[in-house]
Amino acid sequence: MPRAISNFGGERIKTELKAQPLGEKKVDDKSNYGTKLEEDFINLFTQHSLENEEYARFTLHEIIGQMLRHVYFTVGHRQIDIRTHLLLLQPSGTGKGAGYGIATDFMRDCGMLTYTLTEATDAGLVGTIDRFDEVRKEYIYSEGMLADADHICMEEANWLFDQKAQHSKNVLLYVQIACNSIFDSSCKIQRKLGHGELIEVSPQCSFFLLTYKPDSLMEVLLKRGIIQRFIVVIKDVGLEERVKVLNTMFNKLNYVSAEEKEVTYLSIVKRLLTIKNIYWNDKHDTVGKRKPYRFDITDDAKENMRRVTAEMVDLIQDASPRARQKLEEFIHRWSEILIRISIQHAILRLSWQVEVEDVQYAKLHLLPVWRKLMAYLEIAFVPDAAEQSKLHRTIKVAVDMYKHILSNELGNRGVVVRDKSKQLWIRRKTLVDAIRPQLDDCSYNAANSCLKEIERTVSRKDPKAWFMKKKHGSVEYVQLLKNLA
């Protein structure tokens, strides 16, 4: 069950945190915010969870996003809140648990209802029948955690990815729905009970999930759209890294007194609550309910976001076909995460609009995470012998049929065209139709998918591609890029 006040420090901290109000409405000196607040939070966090800066940084962002979940940005007419969710994949003995403790303490001491779970059922999350009231002659329903939670945290979340267990599938579905924007109608869970009654919940929480790399994670990646909604921090720790952590541990042995830690911790909590007070003030508050507030983004910042997203797209061009296909599903969600982190950084420095510096901050810290995720997926999606054989067969068939069409249809302008530089192109549909009989007489859609795996567009760089696709007028054509050895 959630605690109103954390167990972080001594009685002085508990006394001060219980005192109201905590935090200011106005700040004269902004130097203790922005970079200073980030550094203080990360330094204190990594005193507990050694050598885990990414873990610390995105914990801070989850706290800010949840604390100010009424802040949003728009894409078209759609309102998207600034919550972020963290999934940390890290081996045992690397500081996950120590970081979990300080993270949940911060969440609670910043006034957020925080559930720390070992496991959960769908009834526990959404709600169920408590009892039948004989006097009122009706069922009394017990609310689930999603009805009021600000944070749902799991230190060992590996069970969540077990697709063989039905309750894990249900919980994973609820998590996925809860990650949708709180302003979307899709952020609503409906559970029909055995007595015919319908429980409806509109969750607004953030998820903080820690685990080692479960074997079933790849199955979830392939079949579900959940992982794309998280900031996925992956950390592989070898012997060298473990020795480094041990050396850091001995260097920091009895390094800071308990009183110094309490002073720093309380200072950080006060600054976080001051941020909450500033952005959740009378102007945006109606009878205790937070009024949604759209955060401003400068035109230069928007253009910078576009370029950073393009850079993320460019990075996946060199990935293996299967990994690239999966990463393409991440791009849309991660572009939203980029915007969220940019807004949260602007808030940390007490600004009312996103500037280019906020986008550059988001890029600096998200791109390394993106690259690690790419590497993880590429390793996980290494094709087996059968898949490699199938790919090589597709390449040979497509190259052979391309040359056959080129030699036999050169004079047919509907099939073969020359561009301005006199380069020859073959109508793509003709090539797809030609390779079908060679690929076990498969359907057009199947042959089309096979060709997609070995082609690229003119604007995309992919050294693994065998064909380049381009439109001449409204018709797609392809050109062979290289020959078989």
C-alpha positions in Angstrom: 0.0 0.0 0.0 1.2 3.6 -0.6 2.8 5.6 2.2 1.9 9.2 2.7 5.5 10.0 3.6 8.5 8.0 2.5 11.0 6.2 4.8 13.9 8.0 3.2 15.2 10.2 6.1 14.8 10.9 9.7 12.0 12.5 11.7 13.1 16.0 10.6 12.4 15.3 7.0 9.0 13.7 7.9 8.1 16.7 10.0 9.0 19.2 7.3 7.3 17.2 4.6 4.1 17.1 6.6 4.2 20.9 7.1 2.0 22.8 4.6 2.5 24.5 2.3 5.8 23.1 1.0 7.4 24.8 -2.0 7.0 28.3 -3.3 4.6 29.9 -5.8 7.3 32.3 -7.1 11.0 31.9 -7.6 13.4 34.9 -7.5 16.6 32.9 -8.1 16.3 30.4 -10.9 19.9 29.2 -10.6 18.8 26.3 -8.3 16.6 24.9 -11.1 17.3 23.6 -14.6 20.7 22.1 -14.8 21.4 22.5 -11.0 18.2 20.6 -10.1 19.0 17.8 -12.6 22.6 17.5 -11.3 21.4 17.5 -7.6 18.8 14.8 -8.3 21.1 12.6 -10.4 24.0 13.0 -7.9 21.8 11.9 -5.0 20.2 9.1 -6.9 23.5 7.7 -8.0 24.7 7.8 -4.4 22.2 5.0 -4.0 22.2 3.4 -7.4 25.9 3.6 -8.5 26.8 4.4 -12.1 23.2 4.6 -13.2 22.8 8.1 -14.6 20.3 7.2 -17.3 18.1 5.5 -14.8 18.3 8.6 -12.5 17.6 11.1 -15.3 14.5 9.4 -16.7 13.2 8.8 -13.2 13.3 12.6 -12.7 11.4 13.0 -16.0 8.7 10.5 -15.0 8.2 12.4 -11.7 7.8 15.8 -13.6 5.5 14.3 -16.2 3.2 12.8 -13.7 3.2 15.7 -11.4 2.1 18.0 -14.2 0.1 15.6 -16.3 -2.5 18.3 -17.0 0.2 19.9 -19.3 -0.2 18.9 -22.9 0.8 19.5 -26.5 -1.3 19.1 -29.6 -0.9 17.2 -32.8 -3.7 18.4 -35.1 -6.8 18.4 -32.8 -5.3 15.7 -30.5 -4.2 16.6 -27.0 -1.2 14.6 -25.7 -0.2 14.7 -22.1 3.5 14.9 -21.0 3.6 11.7 -18.9 6.5 9.4 -19.5 6.9 5.7 -18.5 10.2 4.0 -17.7 11.1 0.4 -18.5 14.6 -0.5 -17.2 16.2 -3.7 -18.4 19.2 -4.4 -16.3 20.8 -7.5 -14.7 20.7 -8.3 -11.0 23.3 -6.7 -8.7 23.6 -3.5 -10.6 21.7 -1.0 -8.5 18.1 -1.5 -9.8 16.7 -2.1 -6.3 18.6 0.8 -4.6 17.4 3.2 -7.3 13.8 1.8 -7.0 13.8 2.7 -3.3 14.9 6.3 -3.7 12.7 6.8 -6.8 9.5 5.7 -5.0 10.4 7.9 -2.0 10.6 10.9 -4.2 7.3 10.1 -5.9 5.5 9.8 -2.5 7.2 12.8 -1.0 6.2 14.9 -4.0 2.6 14.1 -3.0 1.8 11.4 -5.5 -0.1 8.2 -4.7 2.4 5.5 -5.5 1.8 1.8 -5.5 4.8 -0.6 -5.3 3.8 -4.0 -6.5 5.3 -7.5 -6.7 2.5 -8.7 -8.8 -1.0 -7.6 -9.8 -4.3 -9.1 -11.1 -6.7 -7.4 -13.4 -9.2 -7.2 -10.6 -6.7 -5.5 -8.4 -5.9 -2.9 -11.1 -9.4 -2.2 -12.4 -11.7 -3.3 -9.5 -14.1 -6.0 -8.6 -17.1 -6.9 -6.5 -16.5 -6.5 -2.8 -19.7 -7.8 -1.3 -23.5 -7.8 -1.6 -25.2 -5.2 0.6 -28.2 -7.0 2.1 -29.7 -3.7 3.2 -29.4 -1.8 -0.1 -29.9 -5.0 -2.1 -27.0 -4.2 -4.4 -23.4 -5.1 -5.0 -20.7 -3.0 -3.5 -17.7 -2.5 -5.8 -14.1 -2.1 -4.8 -12.0 0.2 -6.9 -8.8 -0.9 -8.4 -5.4 0.8 -8.2 -5.8 2.4 -11.7 -8.7 4.5 -10.4 -6.5 6.7 -8.3 -2.8 5.8 -8.8 -0.3 8.4 -9.8 2.5 5.9 -10.1 2.4 2.1 -10.4 5.9 0.7 -9.7 7.2 -2.9 -10.1 10.8 -3.8 -9.0 10.6 -7.2 -10.6 8.2 -6.8 -13.6 9.4 -9.9 -15.5 6.1 -11.7 -14.8 4.3 -9.0 -16.7 5.8 -10.2 -20.0 4.8 -13.9 -19.5 2.4 -14.4 -22.4 1.5 -17.9 -21.2 -0.3 -16.5 -18.2 -3.8 -15.1 -18.9 -3.7 -12.6 -16.0 -0.4 -11.2 -17.4 -1.9 -10.7 -20.8 -4.8 -8.8 -19.2 -2.6 -6.6 -17.1 -0.4 -5.9 -20.0 -3.4 -4.8 -22.0 -4.5 -2.5 -19.2 -1.0 -1.0 -19.0 -1.0 -0.4 -22.7 -4.4 1.4 -22.5 -3.2 3.5 -19.5 -0.2 4.7 -21.6 -2.5 6.4 -24.1 -3.0 10.2 -23.6 -5.3 10.9 -20.7 -7.2 13.2 -23.1 -7.9 10.4 -25.6 -11.1 8.4 -25.4 -8.9 5.3 -25.8 -7.5 5.9 -22.4 -10.4 4.1 -20.8 -10.7 0.5 -19.4 -14.0 -1.3 -19.3 -14.3 -4.6 -17.4 -17.5 -6.5 -17.4 -18.1 -8.5 -14.2 -19.8 -11.9 -13.9 -23.0 -10.2 -12.6 -23.3 -8.1 -15.7 -22.1 -4.9 -14.2 -19.5 -2.8 -16.0 -16.6 -1.2 -14.2 -15.1 1.7 -16.1 -11.8 3.3 -15.3 -9.9 6.2 -16.9 -6.3 5.8 -15.6 -3.9 8.7 -15.4 -0.9 7.0 -13.8 2.7 6.6 -14.9 4.4 3.2 -14.9 7.9 2.6 -13.5 8.9 -1.0 -14.4 12.2 -2.7 -13.6 13.3 -6.1 -14.7 16.1 -8.2 -16.2 15.7 -9.1 -19.8 12.9 -11.7 -19.7 13.0 -14.4 -22.4 9.4 -13.6 -23.3 10.1 -9.9 -24.0 10.6 -10.5 -27.7 7.2 -12.2 -28.0 5.7 -9.1 -26.4 7.6 -6.9 -28.8 6.4 -8.9 -31.8 2.7 -9.1 -30.8 1.9 -6.1 -28.6 2.3 -2.4 -28.9 3.3 -1.8 -25.3 7.1 -1.4 -25.3 6.9 1.4 -27.8 5.1 3.6 -25.3 8.0 3.4 -22.8 11.4 4.9 -22.5 13.3 1.7 -22.6 16.7 1.9 -20.8 18.8 -1.1 -21.6 22.0 -1.7 -19.6 24.3 -4.7 -20.2 26.8 -4.9 -17.4 29.9 -7.1 -17.9 32.6 -7.8 -15.4 34.5 -4.6 -16.2 31.5 -2.5 -15.5 30.8 -4.4 -12.2 34.4 -3.8 -11.1 33.9 -0.1 -11.9 30.8 -0.1 -9.7 32.7 -1.8 -6.9 35.5 0.7 -7.1 32.9 3.5 -6.9 31.3 1.8 -4.0 34.6 1.7 -2.0 35.3 5.3 -3.0 32.0 6.4 -1.5 32.2 4.2 1.6 31.0 6.5 4.5 31.4 9.3 2.0 28.3 11.4 3.0 26.7 11.7 6.3 23.0 10.9 6.8 22.3 14.5 7.7 23.9 15.8 4.5 21.7 13.3 2.5 18.6 14.5 4.3 19.4 18.2 3.6 20.0 17.5 -0.1 16.9 15.3 -0.4 14.6 17.8 1.2 16.0 20.6 -1.0 15.2 18.6 -4.1 11.7 17.7 -2.9 11.0 21.4 -2.1 12.2 22.5 -5.6 10.1 19.8 -7.3 7.0 20.9 -5.3 7.8 24.5 -6.1 7.7 23.6 -9.8 4.3 21.9 -9.2 3.0 25.0 -7.5 4.2 27.3 -10.3 2.7 25.3 -13.1 -0.4 24.2 -11.1 -1.4 27.7 -9.9 -4.6 29.6 -9.6 -4.6 30.5 -13.3 -4.8 26.8 -14.3 -6.8 25.5 -11.3 -10.5 25.3 -11.0 -12.0 24.2 -7.7 -9.1 21.9 -7.0 -9.1 20.3 -10.4 -6.2 20.8 -12.7 -7.3 22.6 -15.9 -5.5 21.3 -19.0 -2.8 23.6 -20.1 -1.2 23.6 -23.6 2.6 24.3 -23.4 4.1 26.6 -26.0 6.7 25.4 -28.5 8.7 27.9 -30.5 8.9 27.5 -34.3 12.6 27.0 -34.1 12.1 24.2 -31.5 9.5 22.6 -33.8 11.9 22.6 -36.7 14.6 21.2 -34.4 12.3 18.4 -33.3 11.7 17.5 -37.0 15.4 17.3 -37.6 16.1 15.1 -34.5 13.3 12.7 -35.6 14.8 12.5 -39.1 18.1 11.7 -37.4 16.4 8.8 -35.5 14.9 7.6 -38.8 18.3 7.7 -40.5 19.9 5.7 -37.7 17.6 2.7 -38.3 18.4 2.5 -42.0 21.4 0.4 -41.4 19.5 -2.0 -39.1 18.7 -5.5 -40.3 15.4 -5.8 -42.2 13.4 -7.4 -39.3 14.8 -5.1 -36.7 14.2 -2.1 -38.9 10.6 -3.1 -39.5 10.0 -3.3 -35.7 11.9 0.0 -35.1 9.7 1.7 -37.6 6.8 1.1 -35.3 8.7 2.9 -32.5 9.4 6.1 -34.5 5.9 7.7 -34.0 5.8 7.0 -30.2 9.4 8.1 -29.7 8.8 11.4 -31.6 6.1 12.0 -29.0 8.6 11.1 -26.2 11.1 13.6 -27.7 8.4 16.3 -27.4 7.6 15.3 -23.8 11.2 15.3 -22.7 11.7 18.8 -24.3 8.7 20.2 -22.5 9.7 18.7 -19.2 13.2 20.2 -19.6 11.7 23.6 -20.2 9.6 23.1 -17.0 12.7 22.2 -15.0 14.3 25.5 -16.0 11.0 27.3 -15.2 10.3 28.4 -18.7 6.8 28.7 -20.3 7.9 27.6 -23.8 10.1 25.0 -25.4 13.2 26.5 -27.0 15.9 24.8 -29.2 18.0 24.1 -26.1 15.3 21.9 -24.7 15.1 19.9 -27.8 18.9 19.5 -27.9 18.8 18.3 -24.3 16.2 15.7 -25.3 18.3 14.6 -28.3 21.5 14.4 -26.1 19.9 12.0 -23.7 17.4 10.1 -25.9 19.6 9.2 -28.9 22.0 7.0 -26.8 18.9 5.1 -25.4 17.6 4.8 -29.0 20.9 3.4 -30.2 21.0 0.8 -27.4 17.4 -0.2 -28.2 18.4 -0.6 -31.9 21.3 -2.8 -31.0 19.2 -4.9 -28.7 16.6 -5.5 -31.4 19.2 -6.3 -34.1 20.7 -8.9 -31.9 17.3 -10.4 -30.9 16.2 -10.4 -34.6 19.3 -12.1 -36.1 17.8 -14.3 -38.8 18.2 -18.0 -38.4 19.5 -20.3 -41.2 16.0 -20.8 -42.7 15.3 -17.1 -42.8 18.7 -16.3 -44.3 18.1 -19.0 -47.0 14.7 -17.5 -47.8 16.2 -14.0 -48.1 19.0 -15.2 -50.4 16.5 -17.0 -52.5 14.4 -13.8 -52.8 17.4 -11.8 -53.8 18.5 -14.3 -56.5 15.0 -14.6 -58.0 14.4 -10.8 -58.0 17.8 -10.0 -59.6 17.4 -12.8 -62.2 13.9 -11.7 -63.1 14.9 -8.0 -63.3 17.6 -8.8 -65.8 15.2 -11.0 -67.8 12.6 -8.3 -68.0 15.2 -5.7 -68.9 16.4 -7.8 -71.8 13.0 -8.7 -73.1 11.0 -5.6 -72.5 13.5 -2.9 -73.3 11.3 -1.4 -76.0 8.1 -1.5 -74.0 7.8 2.0 -72.6 5.1 0.8 -70.2 7.5 -1.6 -68.5 11.0 0.0 -68.9 11.6 3.8 -68.7 14.7 6.0 -68.9 15.1 8.9 -66.4 16.7 12.2 -67.2 20.2 10.7 -66.7 19.4 7.9 -69.1 19.2 5.3 -66.2 16.8 2.4 -66.9 14.0 1.6 -64.5 11.5 -1.3 -64.5 7.9 -1.0 -63.5 7.7 -2.4 -60.0 4.4 -4.2 -60.4 5.8 -6.1 -63.4 8.7 -7.3 -61.3 6.4 -8.4 -58.4 4.3 -10.3 -60.9 7.4 -12.0 -62.4 8.8 -13.2 -59.1 5.6 -14.8 -57.8 5.9 -18.1 -59.8 9.5 -18.4 -58.7 8.5 -18.0 -55.0 6.2 -21.0 -54.8 3.5 -19.2 -56.8 2.8 -17.0 -53.8 0.2 -14.2 -53.6 0.9 -10.7 -55.0 0.9 -9.3 -51.4 3.5 -11.9 -50.3 5.8 -11.2 -53.3 5.4 -7.5 -52.7 6.5 -8.0 -49.0 9.5 -10.0 -50.1 10.6 -7.3 -52.5 10.1 -4.6 -49.8 12.8 -6.4 -47.7 15.5 -5.8 -50.3 14.6 -2.4 -51.7 14.9 1.2 -50.6 13.5 4.6 -51.6 15.7 7.3 -53.3 15.7 9.4 -50.1 16.7 6.5 -47.8 20.2 5.2 -47.4 20.4 1.4 -46.9 23.6 -0.4 -47.9 21.8 -3.8 -47.6 19.2 -2.8 -50.3 19.4 -4.5 -53.7 16.8 -2.3 -55.5 15.9 1.4 -55.4 12.3 2.4 -55.7 11.1 5.6 -57.3 8.0 7.0 -58.8 7.9 8.2 -62.4 4.6 10.1 -62.5 2.2 8.1 -60.4 3.8 4.7 -61.2 6.4 3.0 -59.1 9.6 1.7 -60.7 12.7 -0.1 -59.4 16.3 -0.1 -60.4 18.9 -2.8 -59.6 21.7 -1.4 -57.4 24.2 -4.2 -57.4 24.8 -7.6 -59.0 25.1 -11.1 -57.5 28.7 -12.1 -56.9 
